[in-house]
Structures are given as C-alpha cells and as structure tokens.
C-alpha cells in the first residue's frame, strides 16, 4: 500500500537551507524541517555538497533537537554521485557510484594546484568522494574570489587536457579538445565543481524517487527548491516523468528560464520583498508550508 503525502520537498542545501556566507543552517530552518517531516512530509536534500557536510550542518543539528523515532531523511550528495539516509540513530551506509568519480590522478593535481597558487582564496574539499571541488574561504572577499576563480577554472580545464580527459564549461567543449566530453567544470558563487557530465540535480531527483519507493511513498506533488539555474533540472526531471511540481527559486536575479511547464515561485509570491533571497527565502517558504499543513496549499 502506498503512502501519499500531500507534497514533498526536494531541497538544494547551499542557498535555500545553508547560508552562502557562513555555511551554517538557521536553527529555525532545522526545526521547521523536523516539523514538516514529523507531519508526514518527505524532506529530501539534493545537493552538490558531500555527505560529511550534510552530516555536520544538517543531520547533527537535527539530532541535537531530536529526530522522532521512525522518521527518516534522505540526502543525495555530490549531485547524485553519493547518497545516504539518516534517522534517530544517525547516518546509515554511504553509497558511492564509483563509475562517476573523477580520476584520482586528476584530483591530486587539482589539490596541488589549489595549495600552490590559490590557497589565499580557496581550499580543496577533502570530503568529496566522487567530485573534485574547491571552495571560497569564508573570510575571503567574494568579489576577489570570483576574479581568482576564473583563473582557477581555466587552470582546472588545462589540467583536464593534460590527462586527456574531455571537458566542457558552460555547455561548450573546451577549444582544442579532441576527447569525448566526460567531465564538466561548474562554477558557483562560492565554489567550483569538476564532475562527471552524468551528474546533476536531475540524477538526484531520480535517486530520490528510488529511495522513497523503498517505503512506498508517492507524494501528490513536489516542491523543488534551489538558488541556481542548474537546480531547475530536478523540477525538469520530475515534470518530464509525470509528476506535479513547482520550483522555488531563492535567487531569481540570475533570471528565471522561460517556457517551463511548471510554476516557478519566488519570495514575492509570499508577499515578500524581491531582495529576500537565499536561506531567508528558504526560511519563509518553510514557514509557509508548515502553516499550510492543516489547510489546502495556497501556492501551487
């Protein structure tokens, strides 16, 4: 027999849940996610972050507040390359799709590149199990980081060429590459990921449905939440596979893609100012959904 909750949440973490400035999660966000999950709403994380980041910034604060017995959360990490579930007893087994991992030799070269040339502004993320990621130091100036990031991205692509690995950036094959495209360089506002082209928020959405299917959970509708254009891929995948979905964009200043076959919501749909973004907008939507549990959803 299926369980059919009124809706489910598929949440990017950086931006909607965790502050891009501090990387921390507002305690009220933790409490609201627990409230929603306790009420039977599936809350799933679909992130480029590592399992260690989710454990530290999301799971451990939830455990400190108290996860009710029988409640289970799923975390799809590294854009679908790794995943795990957690409950009152902590994290379960970590699964890694090793076929989608970046070669270890390339990873080692990028680590050395960061340490030798870019350590003032960024660090190599040692917690990643499949991707290669570098991230801005919290104390670094973001404007300066974004300038230096461009130099790093070029260097990361050149390193790919030396390893005879086909790479793309911004949906274009890098000039002079004769290799089949297997990897992409994906910069964000605070990091750069080097990853298999098979990874993405759409893969995370697929893995999410597989995990919920184990417990026969079939939500009536979905709300996906993100802060970048690549986050739309989870709503795209759900819509393409016949699911009712709305996407919440907590940083719409990058531009909302036209022609989407589903509603796109922003903080302004809650009557808030357009400058309410990132985890402030994420908090507002979580408050809204928590308030709607006992009555029909006002936004769909």
TORKELO-171048 format. One record per residue (C-alpha): residue number from 1; residue in three letters; x, z, y. Coordinates in Angstrom, 2 decimals. Example, Ala and Ser with C-alpha at 12.3 -4.5 7.8 and 13.67 -1.06 7.14 Angstrom:
<nodes>
NODE    i   aa       xx       zz       yy
NODE    1  ALA    12.30     7.80    -4.50
NODE    2  SER    13.67     7.14    -1.06
</nodes>
This chain:
<nodes>
NODE    i   aa       xx       zz       yy
NODE    1  UNK     0.00     0.00     0.00
NODE    2  UNK     1.31    -0.94     3.44
NODE    3  UNK     1.61     1.37     6.41
NODE    4  UNK     0.57    -0.45     9.59
NODE    5  UNK     1.63     1.40    12.76
NODE    6  UNK     0.09     0.18    15.99
NODE    7  UNK     3.50    -1.01    17.19
NODE    8  UNK     7.22    -0.73    16.51
NODE    9  UNK    10.24    -0.58    18.81
NODE   10  UNK    13.39    -2.64    18.31
NODE   11  UNK    15.88    -1.32    20.84
NODE   12  UNK    19.19    -2.56    22.13
NODE   13  UNK    21.29     0.52    22.94
NODE   14  UNK    23.68    -0.25    25.83
NODE   15  UNK    21.48    -0.53    28.91
NODE   16  UNK    17.98     0.31    27.68
NODE   17  UNK    18.97     3.57    25.94
NODE   18  UNK    22.56     4.46    26.85
NODE   19  UNK    23.80     4.37    30.44
NODE   20  UNK    26.25     1.50    31.05
NODE   21  UNK    28.14     3.80    33.43
NODE   22  UNK    28.54     6.94    31.29
NODE   23  UNK    27.62     5.58    27.79
NODE   24  UNK    25.54     8.76    27.34
NODE   25  UNK    21.84     8.91    26.46
NODE   26  UNK    19.45    10.84    28.70
NODE   27  UNK    18.12    13.88    26.74
NODE   28  UNK    14.56    12.88    27.68
NODE   29  UNK    15.09     9.49    26.04
NODE   30  UNK    16.18    11.28    22.86
NODE   31  UNK    13.07    13.47    22.93
NODE   32  UNK    10.73    10.55    23.61
NODE   33  UNK    12.14     8.51    20.74
NODE   34  UNK    11.66    11.50    18.46
NODE   35  UNK     8.09    11.95    19.72
NODE   36  UNK     7.26     8.31    19.05
NODE   37  UNK     8.83     8.32    15.60
NODE   38  UNK     7.07    11.57    14.69
NODE   39  UNK     3.79     9.90    15.67
NODE   40  UNK     4.47     7.13    13.15
NODE   41  UNK     6.02     4.51    15.44
NODE   42  UNK     9.08     2.84    13.84
NODE   43  UNK    12.08     3.17    16.16
NODE   44  UNK    14.95     0.89    15.18
NODE   45  UNK    18.24     0.28    17.00
NODE   46  UNK    19.61    -3.27    17.17
NODE   47  UNK    22.98    -3.15    18.87
NODE   48  UNK    26.44    -4.61    19.14
NODE   49  UNK    27.78    -1.06    19.05
NODE   50  UNK    29.46     0.43    15.99
NODE   51  UNK    27.85     2.86    13.57
NODE   52  UNK    30.16     5.57    14.95
NODE   53  UNK    28.81     5.06    18.46
NODE   54  UNK    25.21     5.36    17.26
NODE   55  UNK    26.03     8.47    15.27
NODE   56  UNK    27.70    10.12    18.26
NODE   57  UNK    25.40     9.04    21.09
NODE   58  UNK    22.02     8.83    19.33
NODE   59  UNK    21.93    10.47    15.92
NODE   60  UNK    23.80    13.67    16.77
NODE   61  UNK    21.65    14.41    19.88
NODE   62  UNK    18.52    13.79    17.74
NODE   63  UNK    19.82    16.17    15.08
NODE   64  UNK    20.51    18.76    17.79
NODE   65  UNK    16.90    18.55    18.99
NODE   66  UNK    15.60    18.41    15.41
NODE   67  UNK    14.58    15.43    13.29
NODE   68  UNK    11.42    16.34    11.34
NODE   69  UNK    11.61    16.26     7.57
NODE   70  UNK    10.70    12.88     6.10
NODE   71  UNK    11.47    10.92     9.29
NODE   72  UNK    13.91     8.01     9.02
NODE   73  UNK    15.60     5.88    11.66
NODE   74  UNK    17.43     2.59    11.09
NODE   75  UNK    20.43     1.33    13.04
NODE   76  UNK    21.55    -2.30    12.89
NODE   77  UNK    25.05    -2.33    14.34
NODE   78  UNK    27.65    -4.93    15.33
NODE   79  UNK    24.85    -7.49    15.83
NODE   80  UNK    23.84    -7.37    12.18
NODE   81  UNK    27.24    -7.05    10.51
NODE   82  UNK    26.76    -3.37     9.64
NODE   83  UNK    23.75    -1.11     9.21
NODE   84  UNK    22.70     2.35     8.10
NODE   85  UNK    19.77     4.76     8.17
NODE   86  UNK    19.71     8.40     9.24
NODE   87  UNK    17.38    11.34     8.83
NODE   88  UNK    17.28    15.13     9.00
NODE   89  UNK    20.25    15.21     6.60
NODE   90  UNK    22.37    12.88     8.75
NODE   91  UNK    23.68     9.35     8.16
NODE   92  UNK    23.23     7.53     4.91
NODE   93  UNK    25.52     4.88     3.45
NODE   94  UNK    27.10     2.38     5.85
NODE   95  UNK    26.64    -1.22     4.73
NODE   96  UNK    29.10    -3.90     5.89
NODE   97  UNK    28.70    -7.65     5.48
NODE   98  UNK    32.39    -8.38     4.94
NODE   99  UNK    31.74   -12.13     4.87
NODE  100  UNK    31.01   -11.91     8.60
NODE  101  UNK    34.11    -9.94     9.57
NODE  102  UNK    36.83   -11.23    11.90
NODE  103  UNK    40.19   -11.70    10.07
NODE  104  UNK    42.34    -8.56    10.18
NODE  105  UNK    45.36   -10.52    11.41
NODE  106  UNK    43.46   -11.68    14.47
NODE  107  UNK    42.17    -8.16    15.07
NODE  108  UNK    45.72    -6.83    15.04
NODE  109  UNK    46.84    -9.44    17.59
NODE  110  UNK    43.99    -8.56    19.96
NODE  111  UNK    44.80    -4.85    19.66
NODE  112  UNK    48.39    -5.58    20.70
NODE  113  UNK    47.18    -7.88    23.49
NODE  114  UNK    44.99    -5.14    24.96
NODE  115  UNK    47.67    -2.46    24.69
NODE  116  UNK    50.39    -4.61    26.21
NODE  117  UNK    48.55    -6.39    29.03
NODE  118  UNK    45.11    -4.93    29.73
NODE  119  UNK    45.26    -1.20    28.90
NODE  120  UNK    44.67    -0.17    32.52
NODE  121  UNK    41.16    -1.59    32.47
NODE  122  UNK    40.02    -1.72    28.84
NODE  123  UNK    40.54    -0.33    25.36
NODE  124  UNK    40.37    -1.74    21.84
NODE  125  UNK    37.35    -0.36    19.97
NODE  126  UNK    38.79     1.08    16.75
NODE  127  UNK    35.34     1.98    15.39
NODE  128  UNK    34.23    -1.61    14.74
NODE  129  UNK    34.16    -2.62    11.06
NODE  130  UNK    33.47    -6.36    11.39
NODE  131  UNK    33.70    -7.44    15.03
NODE  132  UNK    36.60    -7.23    17.46
NODE  133  UNK    35.55    -5.53    20.68
NODE  134  UNK    37.25    -4.37    23.84
NODE  135  UNK    35.53    -2.21    26.42
NODE  136  UNK    35.99    -1.15    30.02
NODE  137  UNK    37.39     2.33    30.56
NODE  138  UNK    34.66     4.48    32.14
NODE  139  UNK    36.96     5.38    35.02
NODE  140  UNK    37.87     1.75    35.76
NODE  141  UNK    36.24    -0.11    38.63
NODE  142  UNK    33.72    -2.58    37.16
NODE  143  UNK    34.38    -5.28    39.75
NODE  144  UNK    38.10    -5.17    38.98
NODE  145  UNK    37.37    -5.05    35.26
NODE  146  UNK    35.17    -8.16    35.42
NODE  147  UNK    38.02   -10.08    37.06
NODE  148  UNK    40.56    -8.95    34.48
NODE  149  UNK    38.02    -9.55    31.71
NODE  150  UNK    38.12   -13.27    32.43
NODE  151  UNK    41.87   -13.30    31.79
NODE  152  UNK    41.40   -11.34    28.57
NODE  153  UNK    38.70   -13.70    27.32
NODE  154  UNK    40.97   -16.70    27.82
NODE  155  UNK    43.79   -14.91    26.01
NODE  156  UNK    41.46   -13.98    23.14
NODE  157  UNK    40.44   -17.62    22.77
NODE  158  UNK    44.08   -18.77    22.81
NODE  159  UNK    44.80   -16.26    20.04
NODE  160  UNK    41.95   -17.75    18.02
NODE  161  UNK    43.58   -21.17    18.34
NODE  162  UNK    46.89   -19.80    17.10
NODE  163  UNK    45.10   -18.53    14.00
NODE  164  UNK    43.42   -21.93    13.50
NODE  165  UNK    40.00   -20.38    13.98
NODE  166  UNK    37.24   -22.40    15.63
NODE  167  UNK    35.78   -20.54    18.61
NODE  168  UNK    33.10   -21.03    21.24
NODE  169  UNK    32.30   -19.34    24.53
NODE  170  UNK    29.11   -19.72    26.49
NODE  171  UNK    27.80   -22.14    23.86
NODE  172  UNK    30.67   -24.59    24.31
NODE  173  UNK    33.50   -25.39    21.95
NODE  174  UNK    36.81   -24.43    23.47
NODE  175  UNK    38.75   -27.54    24.60
NODE  176  UNK    41.31   -28.93    22.15
NODE  177  UNK    39.85   -27.05    19.18
NODE  178  UNK    39.70   -29.23    16.09
NODE  179  UNK    38.36   -26.47    13.84
NODE  180  UNK    34.79   -25.91    12.82
NODE  181  UNK    33.20   -23.28    15.05
NODE  182  UNK    33.11   -19.97    13.17
NODE  183  UNK    33.51   -17.38    15.94
NODE  184  UNK    32.38   -16.76    19.48
NODE  185  UNK    33.74   -14.80    22.43
NODE  186  UNK    30.81   -12.96    24.02
NODE  187  UNK    31.47   -11.10    27.30
NODE  188  UNK    29.04    -8.49    28.65
NODE  189  UNK    29.15    -6.44    31.85
NODE  190  UNK    31.35    -3.75    30.25
NODE  191  UNK    32.91    -5.37    27.17
NODE  192  UNK    33.88    -8.49    25.26
NODE  193  UNK    33.00    -9.06    21.61
NODE  194  UNK    34.72   -11.53    19.31
NODE  195  UNK    32.37   -12.15    16.41
NODE  196  UNK    31.13   -14.50    13.74
NODE  197  UNK    28.69   -17.08    15.09
NODE  198  UNK    26.29   -15.90    12.38
NODE  199  UNK    25.90   -12.54    14.10
NODE  200  UNK    23.26   -11.90    16.74
NODE  201  UNK    20.19    -9.94    17.64
NODE  202  UNK    18.11   -12.35    15.53
NODE  203  UNK    20.07   -11.29    12.43
NODE  204  UNK    19.43    -7.69    13.46
NODE  205  UNK    15.70    -8.40    13.62
NODE  206  UNK    15.76    -9.89    10.13
NODE  207  UNK    17.64    -6.90     8.73
NODE  208  UNK    15.15    -4.59    10.46
NODE  209  UNK    12.19    -6.13     8.64
NODE  210  UNK    14.06    -5.90     5.35
NODE  211  UNK    14.70    -2.18     5.89
NODE  212  UNK    11.10    -1.44     6.88
NODE  213  UNK     9.83    -3.44     3.89
NODE  214  UNK    11.52    -0.95     1.56
NODE  215  UNK     8.99     1.64     2.80
NODE  216  UNK     6.15    -0.92     3.02
NODE  217  UNK     5.93    -0.61     6.81
NODE  218  UNK     4.29    -3.59     8.52
NODE  219  UNK     3.78    -2.98    12.29
NODE  220  UNK     0.82    -4.61    14.02
NODE  221  UNK     3.05    -5.65    16.92
NODE  222  UNK     6.59    -5.29    18.22
NODE  223  UNK     8.24    -4.37    21.49
NODE  224  UNK    11.85    -5.52    21.69
NODE  225  UNK    13.99    -4.09    24.49
NODE  226  UNK    17.26    -5.38    25.92
NODE  227  UNK    19.33    -5.90    29.05
NODE  228  UNK    20.93    -9.31    28.45
NODE  229  UNK    19.87   -12.87    27.70
NODE  230  UNK    21.18   -12.59    24.13
NODE  231  UNK    18.71    -9.76    23.46
NODE  232  UNK    15.84   -12.23    23.66
NODE  233  UNK    16.96   -13.51    20.24
NODE  234  UNK    15.26   -10.59    18.49
NODE  235  UNK    11.90   -11.42    20.08
NODE  236  UNK    12.50   -15.12    19.41
NODE  237  UNK    13.06   -14.45    15.71
NODE  238  UNK    10.01   -12.22    15.38
NODE  239  UNK     7.79   -14.74    17.17
NODE  240  UNK     9.12   -17.62    15.05
NODE  241  UNK     8.24   -15.67    11.91
NODE  242  UNK     4.67   -14.99    12.93
NODE  243  UNK     4.92   -11.50    14.40
NODE  244  UNK     3.16   -10.42    17.59
NODE  245  UNK     5.89    -9.39    20.01
NODE  246  UNK     6.55    -8.61    23.65
NODE  247  UNK    10.06    -8.38    25.07
NODE  248  UNK    11.07    -5.79    27.66
NODE  249  UNK    13.92    -6.89    29.93
NODE  250  UNK    15.51    -3.88    31.64
NODE  251  UNK    17.92    -6.06    33.68
NODE  252  UNK    15.92    -9.14    34.69
NODE  253  UNK    18.22   -10.03    37.59
NODE  254  UNK    20.11   -12.38    35.26
NODE  255  UNK    16.95   -14.46    35.14
NODE  256  UNK    14.06   -14.45    32.71
NODE  257  UNK    14.20   -17.51    30.42
NODE  258  UNK    11.29   -19.89    30.91
NODE  259  UNK     8.90   -21.01    28.22
NODE  260  UNK     9.00   -18.01    25.93
NODE  261  UNK     5.99   -17.88    23.56
NODE  262  UNK     5.52   -14.14    24.13
NODE  263  UNK     5.09   -11.81    27.12
NODE  264  UNK     8.21   -10.67    28.94
NODE  265  UNK     7.86    -7.28    30.63
NODE  266  UNK     9.94    -5.58    33.32
NODE  267  UNK     9.73    -2.27    35.17
NODE  268  UNK     7.50    -3.97    37.73
NODE  269  UNK     4.80    -4.28    35.03
NODE  270  UNK     4.67    -0.47    35.08
NODE  271  UNK     4.22    -0.48    38.85
NODE  272  UNK     7.87     0.47    39.44
NODE  273  UNK    10.36    -0.98    41.91
NODE  274  UNK    12.35    -4.03    40.85
NODE  275  UNK    15.61    -2.06    41.16
NODE  276  UNK    14.61     0.29    38.33
NODE  277  UNK    16.86    -1.10    35.61
NODE  278  UNK    18.91    -0.19    32.53
NODE  279  UNK    18.21     3.21    30.97
NODE  280  UNK    15.98     4.17    33.92
NODE  281  UNK    13.65     1.31    32.98
NODE  282  UNK    14.07     2.15    29.29
NODE  283  UNK    13.01     5.72    30.02
NODE  284  UNK     9.96     4.52    31.95
NODE  285  UNK     8.78     2.33    29.07
NODE  286  UNK     9.33     5.10    26.52
NODE  287  UNK     7.24     7.43    28.70
NODE  288  UNK     4.57     4.74    28.88
NODE  289  UNK     4.45     4.18    25.13
NODE  290  UNK     4.42     7.91    24.46
NODE  291  UNK     1.44     8.29    26.78
NODE  292  UNK    -0.37     5.39    25.11
NODE  293  UNK    -0.31     6.80    21.57
NODE  294  UNK    -3.80     8.25    21.85
NODE  295  UNK    -5.37     5.24    23.55
NODE  296  UNK    -5.15     1.40    23.44
NODE  297  UNK    -1.95    -0.09    24.83
NODE  298  UNK    -2.33    -1.17    28.44
NODE  299  UNK     0.58    -3.62    28.34
NODE  300  UNK     0.81    -6.27    25.59
</nodes>
